Amino acid sequence: MLKGSIAKLVEGQSLSEGEAYDAVKTIMEGAATPVQVAAFLTALRMKGETVEEITGAARLMREKALRIYPKAHDVVDTCGTGGDRSGTFNISTTTALVVAGAGVPVAKHGNRSVSSACGSADVLEALGVKIDLKPERVEECLNEVGIAFLFAPVFHLSMKHAAPVRKELGIRTLFNLLGPISNPAGAPYQVMGVFAHEWTEPMAMVLGNLGTRRAFVVHGSDGLDEVTITGPTRVSEWKDGAVSTSEVTPESVGIERGQMADLKGGDAQANARILREVLSGGKGPRRDIVLMNAGLALVAAGRADFLADGVRLAAKSIDSNKALEKLDALVQFTNAARG
């Protein structure tokens, strides 16, 4: 099966959604050799992945994942592709806690660092969160605490067949795009950051194909896979069966522009300190970028009509200590949970 797909790709031909599904199924079931996996991923990357190919692959990823079924119907995920190599602190993880503090349940899908010094799993572990709970405990955590961390290796067991090849290749592949759209909780609302501006519209379309109700796919003009405060951010929104693209600036919501240097992080311990500082009410560019991203997530979930309203709700989540309380509750629950 994979040989036929590789042959098409090297000729510059795209796969149908069904062909992409079958190709990734072959990989995930361990029926392809490492050489075939590497050839497939490289040929696909060189041709350029299409919406249909990503959709088919993502459907397979979701089917193979261990699932959880939250009670709430307005669950949000804030997960980016990574790969922007910016060295910022963990913006989307901090954002997730602020959104949860505002009363919106968050299923934060994530992993250890791939290209940065500190991934979401690394910083949460440094904060005292037990990250590798069994899926049933993660489901309980989401239902009881209002936020849970879905550690990718726990839920995507079949990724073990592709992981060594990805590591050896050392380039961006299809799987960088699949991670953020393979949430095991099936979060219907999402803010997703991508590593290049040309991916905002295609990934918004993919999320729509997968049944997402409303999503914002973002890329900062400075290269961040987040809503940025150093300049404008390209935002592609999936809503009501269509994608629309616009630009947001910090000034449009009363936030001052910052410098990239102000957003830098470090290792897991340093980033854990920064995250706690932001949730404890520390002012400045780090808080501002979290407010922008949390504000957009609150719009996605329908808690705010406009970004400015979302930013105000996000500020209230921090200043009322609700966001910090969510972190403490997450630490407490995950350490008390059995397995």
C-alpha positions, -999 to +999 in steps of 0.1 A: +000+000+000+027+025+010+048+017-021+020+029-044+016+061-024+053+068-025+053+063-063+025+088-067+042+114-045+076+113-061+058+120-094+043+151-078+008+137-076-014+143-046-032+115-027-069+114-021-082+116+014-088+079+014-053+071+000-037+093+027-058+075+054-047+041+041-010+051+039-009+064+074-029+033+086-001+011+071+025+031+090+005+031+123+000-006+122+037-013+118+033-027+083+058-004+067+096-005+070+115+024+084+129+032+049+093+032+035+081+055+063+110+079+057+105+079+019+067+086+023+072+114+048+100+131+028+082+127-006+050+142+009+068+171+024+086+179-008+054+178-028+036+198-002+007+184+019-028+191+008-060+196+028-073+162+016-041+144+026-039+160+061-076+153+066-073+117+057-043+112+079-059+130+108-090+109+106-068+078+110-049+094+139-082+101+157-095+066+151-063+050+165-061+073+195-074+062+229-104+085+234-119+103+264-154+116+266-158+148+285-192+157+300-189+193+289-198+202+253-177+234+251-142+219+255-113+239+240-078+230+231-048+254+227-022+234+209+003+246+183+025+228+158+056+241+175+086+244+152+088+282+153+122+279+171+115+311+190+126+300+225+096+317+241+081+306+274+051+282+273+025+306+260-002+281+250+001+261+283-003+293+303-032+303+281-049+270+287-049+276+325-062+312+320-091+299+298-099+272+324-099+299+351-125+317+330-148+287+333-142+270+299-131+234+301-097+228+285-083+195+271-047+205+266-031+181+242+007+181+242+041+164+244+076+169+255+098+193+236+106+186+200+123+217+188+121+240+218+139+239+251+107+231+269+075+215+257+041+217+275+047+183+292+081+195+305+068+227+320+037+211+336+060+184+351+082+211+365+051+227+381+043+194+398+016+180+375+017+142+370+015+141+332+012+104+323-022+095+339-043+067+323-070+080+300-098+073+324-081+094+351-075+122+325-112+121+317-121+124+355-096+153+358-112+172+329-147+166+343-138+175+379-111+201+376-121+217+343-087+212+327-066+182+319-033+174+301-035+148+274+000+135+271+004+124+235+024+092+241-003+079+264-031+084+239-013+078+205+003+044+212+006+036+174+029+066+170+057+044+182+060+030+147+068+065+132+086+081+161+121+067+155+120+077+118+108+112+126+136+116+151+163+104+126+149+125+098+150+157+119+128+176+095+092+189+097+069+162+085+032+155+082+031+145+119+040+180+130+007+191+114-013+161+128-004+165+165-025+196+172-056+182+153-056+148+169-071+158+203-083+126+220-111+145+237-124+157+203-124+193+215-150+211+193-133+245+198-097+253+192-070+279+188-041+264+169-008+281+161+011+271+130+048+276+121+042+294+088+015+319+076+006+299+045-007+271+067-034+291+085-062+287+059-054+250+050-054+239+086-086+258+094-102+239+065-088+206+079-103+213+113-136+221+096-134+187+078-129+170+111-160+184+126-146+213+147-174+238+154-152+269+155-115+273+153-089+300+149-056+291+133-029+317+139+006+328+129+024+359+141+043+382+118+073+376+139+071+338+132+054+328+164+029+299+163+008+321+187-012+354+186+018+378+190+022+412+206+052+422+186+031+430+155+001+418+135-011+382+136-027+364+107-059+346+119-079+322+098-113+313+113-134+282+107-171+290+114-204+280+098-188+259+071-163+285+057-129+300+064-123+337+067-089+353+072-081+386+090-054+403+109-053+413+146-029+436+163-022+442+200-033+478+196-068+468+185-075+455+220-056+481+239-024+461+244+010+477+239+034+462+214+062+442+230+096+429+219+105+393+212+132+395+238+105+401+265+089+367+256+120+345+259+119+315+282+145+290+293+145+254+305+115+237+322+123+252+357+127+287+343+094+285+323+076+271+353+086+302+373+074+325+344+041+307+342+035+310+379+045+347+378+019+354+350-008+335+368+001+354+401-008+387+384+027+398+371+023+426+346+041+431+313+045+416+278+043+380+291+009+386+306-002+406+275+006+378+250-013+353+272-043+376+274-044+379+236-043+341+231-067+333+260-090+360+247-092+344+213-099+310+228-128+325+248-142+339+215-138+304+199-158+288+228-185+314+225-178+331+259-169+364+242-182+380+210-151+400+203-114+397+211-114+427+233-141+411+254-122+379+256-090+398+267-110+413+296-124+379+306-089+365+305-075+394+327-103+387+352-094+350+353-058+360+363-067+389+386-093+369+406-067+341+411-090+316+393-063+307+368-038+300+396-064+280+414-068+258+383-031+251+383-031+241+420-062+219+415-045+202+385-014+195+405-035+182+434-058+160+413-030+144+392-009+135+422-039+120+441-051+100+411-044+063+410-023+058+378 
